[in-house]
Amino acid sequence: MIQKDRILKYMQTHKRGITPQIAIEKFGCLRLSGRIWELRQDGYKIVTNIIEVPNRYGETCRVAQYKLTER
């Protein structure tokens, strides 16, 4: 199974979506946006939301959150 497939499976079972931090921790993926692009090229409908999360210093940062919608 390739990284793209693992990310797709995660998105199918976790409706809250995936962020770059989750992708790094679970799949060692440093270019989540690249895998999302590949999935979109395969026909998957994915929405991007910008969310705020705390960083390691407690400061607020904005990151992309990707959610799978219907195909």
C-alpha positions, 0 to 999 in steps of 0.5 A: 500500500502506498502513502496515498492509499493510507491517507485515503483510508484514514480520511474515509474512516476519520470524518474530521479530516486530516492535517499535516501534523496527523500526516507526519505522525501517522504516515511520515508524509511531509507533503500532504498537499501533494498526496491530496493533489494526487487523490483529487487527480484520481477523482476524489472530492476533497475540501480544504478548510483552514483551521487554527491549532496551537503550536508547541509554544502555545501560539495559534497557527493556521493549517490546512485540514482536508476532508473527503466528500462524496466521489 
